[in-house]
């Protein structure tokens, strides 16, 4: 059940990322990494990455889009400040 919850949280984040175009508007794939429990197990903290198909071979750089907190009870996505590990503003398709 825990892995299903992680997958559900990841899908919610990726769906939002696609709708908001959080990464560049080029062909590619969003992936969740480091999905872990966070804040008294009420959230998952997720590192979202974007793998573009047009990245040159031998590219040195980061494909990290950002770190996000996904509330387990309803899959709501929040910004995450990794400097102090606090959740920030809610993110949805309209804001």
C-alpha positions as CSV (number, residue, x, y, z in Angstrom):
1,X,0.0,0.0,0.0
2,X,2.8,2.4,0.8
3,X,4.3,2.1,-2.8
4,X,0.8,2.7,-4.2
5,X,0.5,5.9,-2.2
6,X,3.9,7.1,-3.4
7,X,3.0,6.4,-7.0
8,X,-0.3,8.2,-6.6
9,X,1.5,11.3,-5.1
10,X,4.0,11.2,-7.9
11,X,1.3,11.0,-10.6
12,X,-0.5,14.0,-9.0
13,X,2.7,16.0,-9.1
14,X,3.5,15.0,-12.7
15,X,0.0,15.8,-13.8
16,X,0.3,19.3,-12.3
17,X,3.8,19.8,-13.8
18,X,2.5,19.0,-17.2
19,X,-0.5,21.3,-16.9
20,X,1.7,24.2,-15.5
21,X,4.7,23.4,-17.9
22,X,7.1,23.5,-14.9
23,X,9.9,22.4,-17.2
24,X,10.6,23.8,-20.6
25,X,8.0,23.2,-23.4
26,X,10.2,20.6,-25.1
27,X,9.6,16.9,-25.5
28,X,10.6,14.9,-22.5
29,X,9.5,13.1,-19.4
30,X,8.9,14.1,-15.8
31,X,10.2,11.7,-13.2
32,X,9.9,11.6,-9.4
33,X,12.9,10.8,-7.3
34,X,13.5,10.6,-3.6
35,X,9.9,10.1,-2.6
36,X,10.0,10.0,1.2
37,X,7.8,10.6,4.2
38,X,7.8,14.2,5.5
39,X,6.3,16.3,8.3
40,X,5.0,13.7,10.7
41,X,4.3,11.3,7.8
42,X,1.5,13.6,6.5
43,X,3.3,14.4,3.2
44,X,5.7,13.0,0.7
45,X,8.6,15.1,-0.2
46,X,9.4,14.6,-3.9
47,X,12.3,15.7,-6.1
48,X,10.8,16.3,-9.6
49,X,13.1,15.9,-12.6
50,X,12.6,16.5,-16.3
51,X,14.4,14.4,-18.9
52,X,14.4,16.2,-22.2
53,X,14.8,14.2,-25.4
54,X,16.9,16.9,-27.0
55,X,19.7,17.1,-24.4
56,X,23.1,16.8,-26.1
57,X,25.1,13.7,-25.3
58,X,27.6,14.3,-22.6
59,X,25.5,17.2,-21.1
60,X,26.7,18.3,-17.7
61,X,24.0,19.9,-15.6
62,X,20.9,19.4,-13.5
63,X,17.5,18.3,-14.7
64,X,16.0,19.1,-11.3
65,X,12.7,21.0,-11.6
66,X,12.3,21.4,-7.9
67,X,11.3,19.9,-4.6
68,X,7.7,19.5,-3.7
69,X,5.5,18.3,-0.8
70,X,2.4,16.3,-1.6
71,X,-0.1,15.9,1.1
72,X,-1.0,12.2,1.6
73,X,-4.6,12.8,2.5
74,X,-5.7,14.4,-0.8
75,X,-2.6,14.6,-3.1
76,X,-2.5,18.4,-2.9
77,X,0.9,19.8,-4.1
78,X,2.9,22.4,-2.2
79,X,6.1,24.3,-2.8
80,X,8.9,23.1,-0.5
81,X,11.6,25.3,0.9
82,X,14.6,22.9,1.2
83,X,16.6,25.5,3.1
84,X,14.4,25.0,6.2
85,X,12.3,22.0,5.0
86,X,9.0,23.9,5.3
87,X,6.0,23.6,3.0
88,X,5.1,26.8,1.2
89,X,2.2,27.8,-1.0
90,X,-0.3,25.4,-2.5
91,X,0.2,24.9,-6.2
92,X,-2.6,24.0,-8.5
93,X,-3.3,24.4,-12.2
94,X,-4.8,27.9,-11.9
95,X,-2.2,29.7,-9.8
